[in-house]
């Protein structure tokens, strides 16, 4: 019997889930509340694929929990909220070396599966997607290098995955780094890459339709029933439609928790706001040829075609993003001066802010809930591009009863967030 599946959300997780399900013999309908695809958390995110996002947990998300006296003196703003305090305590329970090894192994397996899935799609479509090859993680101080040492050591266990660089070697690899920028060292991951995410998702949508899938935009899902019924309010017609499906996959990013909560499903996520800016490249020789990650500031700077993007920083939803955007502007100007025009009448800077769901153990929520027809692919944090496509492959395999490509237990949506 062919399974009829609803996918809620048309970002990186939703569209890659739809494409994978179609490839596994399902019929699929995607429901997106916005006017088009990738208008939420996937709109201007990094597009970073590979292990560099794993060098330390959550480069583009909540920083690792400080230890000792620093934890009480400089808590991040999100940790001062009640949900943030709960999240902080849960995160502390995952700090042991053995637990981090387990989580990192699961994250690396999922990142590698994402690479395979993206390559499979690009090969099948023969589509030329804008790509930047290679990534560099740079640190400004010895203390920051020590903070990264656990993640770097875990990546090092994969032969050929990284090169350690002193500042001179790093400048030779990335000649656009500003001459006045002082930093202590870096690692290079030549197998990593950045893809033009919106370009790739546009191609995914096209292929979904070609394969018989349906993508409904301006169609807000107002509720779900445990039996697989989806209640949809569409802008182009009055009233609400109730549609029955064999399975429903919730890929609605930070809205996922609210959608499934009426069914008694509590997704263990902390919702935070992420920021990025992008601008046209003014001088190509001054722009990075790799994805460049400032480990101290947790900012990712990359180029997509003729645009330069800086992403990083988190804040409580509703808080002023002024300080975060100031740090993004400063990072671009310090690392790659002259690459783009950020100020004045000629500046064409686009800023973006969106809510993103994070989990305390750093892994997304992928798989079944206690209602057999309700599934989840959410909680990717700051590594949506690193995880989304691989999570979608795993989910399609689980829904259709096939042997999963990677072990699913660490990613189960209703797993405990207490480490052990």
LOVEX-307891 format. One line per 10 residues: number of its first residue (from 0); their letters; for each residue x, y, z of C-alpha. Coordinates in nm, 3 decimals. Example, Ala and Ser with C-alpha at 12.3 -4.5 7.8 and 13.67 -1.06 7.14 Angstrom:
REM residues 2
0) AS) 1.230,-0.450,0.780; 1.367,-0.106,0.714
//
This chain:
REM residues 420
0) XXXXXXXXXX) 0.000,0.000,0.000; 0.128,0.346,-0.092; 0.154,0.570,0.214; 0.000,0.916,0.191; 0.217,1.155,0.393; 0.176,1.520,0.495; 0.489,1.726,0.555; 0.444,2.047,0.753; 0.705,2.308,0.663; 0.888,2.392,0.340
10) XXXXXXXXXX) 1.236,2.471,0.467; 1.546,2.254,0.445; 1.399,1.983,0.669; 1.053,1.983,0.510; 1.153,1.981,0.144; 1.431,1.724,0.187; 1.186,1.505,0.383; 0.931,1.532,0.101; 1.190,1.443,-0.163; 1.314,1.143,0.035
20) XXXXXXXXXX) 0.960,1.015,0.099; 0.875,1.039,-0.272; 1.190,0.841,-0.348; 1.071,0.576,-0.102; 0.740,0.532,-0.283; 0.511,0.759,-0.079; 0.268,1.021,-0.205; 0.343,1.355,-0.040; 0.180,1.691,0.022; 0.379,1.977,0.178
30) XXXXXXXXXX) 0.204,2.255,0.372; 0.380,2.591,0.420; 0.224,2.896,0.589; 0.448,3.151,0.415; 0.417,3.282,0.060; 0.705,3.067,-0.062; 0.960,2.808,0.041; 1.249,2.865,0.285; 1.115,3.188,0.432; 1.173,3.092,0.796
40) XXXXXXXXXX) 1.483,2.945,0.960; 1.620,2.828,0.622; 1.601,3.170,0.455; 1.952,3.303,0.516; 2.129,3.034,0.715; 2.483,2.921,0.647; 2.438,2.633,0.402; 2.738,2.472,0.575; 2.785,2.099,0.517; 3.050,1.887,0.690
50) XXXXXXXXXX) 3.233,1.844,1.017; 3.341,2.205,1.079; 3.005,2.275,1.242; 3.093,2.000,1.490; 3.434,2.131,1.597; 3.255,2.273,1.899; 2.891,2.230,1.986; 2.661,2.498,1.844; 2.880,2.750,1.664; 2.562,2.926,1.556
60) XXXXXXXXXX) 2.369,2.850,1.869; 2.397,2.858,2.247; 2.764,2.837,2.346; 2.890,2.545,2.551; 2.801,2.579,2.916; 3.078,2.766,3.104; 3.232,2.582,3.395; 3.322,2.702,3.744; 3.320,3.069,3.837; 3.259,3.185,3.479
70) XXXXXXXXXX) 2.921,3.014,3.478; 2.787,3.240,3.754; 2.959,3.560,3.638; 2.873,3.556,3.267; 2.561,3.352,3.197; 2.415,3.407,2.849; 2.086,3.600,2.837; 1.887,3.294,2.735; 2.000,3.116,3.053; 1.830,3.381,3.269
80) XXXXXXXXXX) 1.482,3.277,3.155; 1.295,2.989,3.322; 1.311,2.766,3.008; 1.677,2.867,2.973; 1.758,2.757,3.327; 1.601,2.416,3.262; 1.792,2.391,2.934; 2.117,2.490,3.108; 2.081,2.218,3.372; 2.003,1.960,3.105
90) XXXXXXXXXX) 2.303,2.071,2.903; 2.530,2.032,3.204; 2.431,1.666,3.224; 2.586,1.604,2.880; 2.933,1.744,2.956; 3.118,1.424,3.049; 3.378,1.301,2.800; 3.201,0.968,2.743; 2.868,1.138,2.682; 3.023,1.391,2.444
100) XXXXXXXXXX) 3.191,1.106,2.253; 2.853,0.936,2.208; 2.678,1.254,2.097; 2.959,1.351,1.863; 2.958,1.010,1.696; 2.584,1.043,1.629; 2.626,1.398,1.500; 2.912,1.301,1.271; 2.718,1.005,1.129; 2.422,1.233,1.058
110) XXXXXXXXXX) 2.644,1.499,0.897; 2.804,1.236,0.671; 2.460,1.105,0.573; 2.355,1.461,0.485; 2.655,1.490,0.252; 2.556,1.167,0.079; 2.192,1.275,0.042; 2.280,1.615,-0.104; 2.523,1.454,-0.348; 2.258,1.199,-0.450
120) XXXXXXXXXX) 2.009,1.473,-0.529; 2.255,1.695,-0.715; 2.379,1.398,-0.918; 2.026,1.286,-1.006; 1.931,1.633,-1.130; 2.266,1.722,-1.288; 2.202,2.066,-1.139; 2.489,2.309,-1.091; 2.438,2.463,-0.746; 2.666,2.745,-0.629
130) XXXXXXXXXX) 2.918,2.591,-0.389; 3.215,2.710,-0.185; 3.465,2.433,-0.108; 3.649,2.398,0.222; 3.609,2.543,0.572; 3.849,2.698,0.824; 3.790,2.730,1.199; 4.011,3.005,1.345; 4.072,3.101,1.707; 4.223,3.417,1.851
140) XXXXXXXXXX) 4.356,3.284,2.180; 4.507,2.976,2.339; 4.212,2.956,2.580; 3.973,2.932,2.286; 4.187,2.660,2.130; 4.158,2.465,2.455; 3.778,2.500,2.447; 3.777,2.352,2.097; 4.019,2.072,2.176; 3.755,1.807,2.242
150) XXXXXXXXXX) 3.572,1.858,1.914; 3.894,1.893,1.716; 4.031,1.570,1.863; 3.712,1.386,1.771; 3.729,1.512,1.412; 4.097,1.417,1.397; 4.000,1.052,1.443; 3.862,1.060,1.087; 4.171,1.022,0.863; 4.235,1.318,0.637
160) XXXXXXXXXX) 3.946,1.519,0.781; 4.148,1.820,0.899; 4.478,2.009,0.881; 4.615,2.210,1.171; 4.746,2.553,1.070; 4.949,2.828,1.230; 4.849,3.186,1.135; 5.099,3.200,0.846; 4.968,2.877,0.697; 4.609,2.989,0.746
170) XXXXXXXXXX) 4.679,3.316,0.562; 4.843,3.124,0.280; 4.529,2.913,0.247; 4.289,3.208,0.278; 4.469,3.506,0.130; 4.175,3.743,0.181; 4.217,3.756,0.562; 4.280,4.115,0.667; 4.647,4.200,0.728; 4.572,4.361,1.066
180) XXXXXXXXXX) 4.371,4.068,1.200; 4.552,3.889,1.485; 4.469,3.526,1.558; 4.649,3.230,1.714; 4.577,2.938,1.482; 4.321,2.743,1.284; 4.213,2.408,1.147; 4.117,2.351,0.784; 3.858,2.097,0.672; 3.899,2.072,0.295
190) XXXXXXXXXX) 3.612,1.826,0.253; 3.351,2.067,0.391; 3.149,2.302,0.173; 2.885,2.571,0.164; 2.598,2.541,-0.083; 2.352,2.805,-0.197; 2.071,2.680,0.022; 1.782,2.866,-0.137; 1.900,2.765,-0.483; 1.914,2.401,-0.378
200) XXXXXXXXXX) 1.572,2.414,-0.210; 1.418,2.573,-0.519; 1.554,2.278,-0.717; 1.418,2.034,-0.457; 1.072,2.191,-0.483; 1.083,2.161,-0.863; 1.179,1.795,-0.840; 0.914,1.722,-0.576; 0.646,1.852,-0.811; 0.797,1.660,-1.104
210) XXXXXXXXXX) 0.778,1.341,-0.895; 0.409,1.397,-0.825; 0.432,1.572,-0.490; 0.224,1.879,-0.406; 0.358,2.192,-0.233; 0.089,2.412,-0.078; 0.209,2.762,0.015; 0.004,3.015,0.214; -0.151,2.713,0.382; -0.134,2.726,0.761
220) XXXXXXXXXX) -0.178,2.405,0.958; -0.402,2.503,1.249; -0.416,2.165,1.417; -0.338,1.794,1.404; -0.528,1.486,1.517; -0.356,1.173,1.640; -0.523,0.974,1.360; -0.329,1.169,1.095; -0.588,1.436,1.015; -0.439,1.774,0.926
230) XXXXXXXXXX) -0.650,2.089,0.961; -0.542,2.354,0.709; -0.642,2.717,0.666; -0.548,2.841,0.318; -0.540,3.209,0.218; -0.702,3.142,-0.120; -1.018,2.990,0.027; -1.241,3.045,0.327; -1.277,2.804,0.614; -1.058,2.515,0.720
240) XXXXXXXXXX) -0.998,2.191,0.532; -0.949,1.863,0.719; -0.733,1.616,0.527; -0.655,1.256,0.626; -0.304,1.108,0.594; -0.135,0.783,0.684; 0.152,0.978,0.840; 0.227,1.340,0.927; 0.583,1.473,0.954; 0.622,1.797,1.151
250) XXXXXXXXXX) 0.915,1.998,1.008; 0.798,2.341,1.124; 1.123,2.444,1.299; 1.049,2.645,1.615; 0.670,2.611,1.558; 0.690,2.231,1.579; 0.650,2.215,1.956; 0.329,2.422,1.953; 0.177,2.208,1.677; 0.219,1.878,1.858
260) XXXXXXXXXX) 0.162,1.997,2.215; -0.221,1.960,2.198; -0.159,1.589,2.127; 0.029,1.553,2.455; 0.368,1.556,2.283; 0.630,1.771,2.459; 0.930,1.836,2.234; 1.241,1.914,2.444; 1.349,2.232,2.265; 1.461,2.581,2.364
270) XXXXXXXXXX) 1.361,2.839,2.102; 1.616,3.113,2.035; 1.649,3.383,1.772; 1.935,3.362,1.519; 2.073,3.648,1.309; 2.262,3.687,0.982; 2.350,3.954,0.730; 2.447,3.938,0.365; 2.567,4.187,0.108; 2.698,4.187,-0.251
280) XXXXXXXXXX) 3.071,4.121,-0.285; 3.246,4.436,-0.396; 3.594,4.295,-0.453; 3.625,3.920,-0.511; 3.992,3.904,-0.411; 3.903,4.042,-0.067; 3.626,3.789,-0.004; 3.686,3.444,0.149; 3.731,3.146,-0.081; 3.634,2.910,0.204
290) XXXXXXXXXX) 3.378,2.911,0.483; 3.556,3.099,0.763; 3.447,3.037,1.123; 3.548,3.276,1.402; 3.555,3.035,1.696; 3.575,3.308,1.962; 3.272,3.499,1.837; 3.097,3.189,1.698; 3.039,3.360,1.364; 3.044,3.190,1.025
300) XXXXXXXXXX) 3.146,3.402,0.725; 3.099,3.254,0.379; 3.031,3.349,0.021; 2.740,3.228,-0.188; 2.784,3.323,-0.550; 2.832,3.700,-0.550; 2.712,3.758,-0.194; 2.894,3.746,0.139; 2.709,3.620,0.445; 2.785,3.636,0.818
310) XXXXXXXXXX) 2.578,3.428,1.059; 2.594,3.387,1.433; 2.476,3.506,1.769; 2.165,3.407,1.960; 1.917,3.595,2.172; 1.586,3.546,2.345; 1.301,3.592,2.093; 1.175,3.949,2.109; 1.501,4.092,2.244; 1.681,4.365,2.050
320) XXXXXXXXXX) 1.928,4.218,1.798; 2.133,4.539,1.779; 2.437,4.402,1.963; 2.435,4.077,1.761; 2.427,4.258,1.428; 2.703,4.491,1.548; 2.924,4.187,1.611; 2.843,4.047,1.264; 2.936,4.376,1.094; 3.258,4.394,1.296
330) XXXXXXXXXX) 3.356,4.035,1.214; 3.322,4.092,0.839; 3.516,4.419,0.856; 3.794,4.269,1.070; 3.844,3.940,0.887; 3.775,4.047,0.528; 3.806,4.426,0.495; 3.707,4.561,0.156; 3.512,4.250,0.055; 3.178,4.428,0.064
340) XXXXXXXXXX) 3.021,4.765,0.140; 2.845,4.755,0.475; 2.783,5.126,0.539; 2.674,5.435,0.349; 2.446,5.503,0.055; 2.597,5.225,-0.158; 2.547,4.955,0.102; 2.296,4.684,0.004; 2.295,4.487,0.326; 2.017,4.240,0.395
350) XXXXXXXXXX) 1.963,4.145,0.760; 1.763,3.847,0.880; 1.637,3.713,1.208; 1.443,3.393,1.275; 1.354,3.160,1.560; 1.533,2.825,1.580; 1.474,2.527,1.810; 1.771,2.386,2.007; 1.808,2.068,2.208; 2.022,2.033,2.519
360) XXXXXXXXXX) 2.227,1.747,2.375; 2.286,1.922,2.039; 2.116,1.656,1.827; 1.791,1.708,1.633; 1.457,1.544,1.706; 1.398,1.286,1.434; 1.153,0.996,1.434; 0.827,0.869,1.578; 0.618,1.004,1.865; 0.386,0.801,2.087
370) XXXXXXXXXX) 0.114,0.855,1.825; 0.199,0.611,1.541; 0.097,0.855,1.265; 0.277,1.163,1.399; 0.648,1.202,1.320; 0.900,1.483,1.379; 1.203,1.628,1.199; 1.294,1.940,1.397; 1.524,2.089,1.662; 1.829,2.118,1.435
380) XXXXXXXXXX) 1.965,2.425,1.615; 2.241,2.611,1.434; 2.330,2.309,1.222; 2.018,2.277,1.010; 2.207,2.236,0.685; 2.453,1.995,0.845; 2.173,1.769,0.969; 1.849,1.823,0.774; 1.899,1.611,0.462; 2.044,1.316,0.653
390) XXXXXXXXXX) 1.763,1.335,0.908; 1.514,1.327,0.620; 1.668,1.012,0.474; 1.655,0.843,0.814; 1.294,0.950,0.867; 1.183,0.818,0.526; 1.347,0.485,0.603; 1.173,0.462,0.941; 0.829,0.556,0.805; 0.849,0.303,0.522
400) XXXXXXXXXX) 0.988,0.025,0.742; 1.332,0.002,0.583; 1.660,-0.060,0.761; 1.787,0.281,0.881; 2.116,0.412,0.740; 2.230,0.520,1.087; 2.125,0.432,1.441; 1.809,0.633,1.522; 1.801,0.601,1.902; 2.010,0.913,1.982
410) XXXXXXXXXX) 1.775,1.122,1.766; 1.437,0.999,1.898; 1.207,1.303,1.947; 1.087,1.198,2.293; 1.427,1.094,2.433; 1.531,1.215,2.774; 1.744,1.530,2.774; 1.925,1.417,3.086; 2.267,1.285,2.992; 2.396,0.956,3.115
//
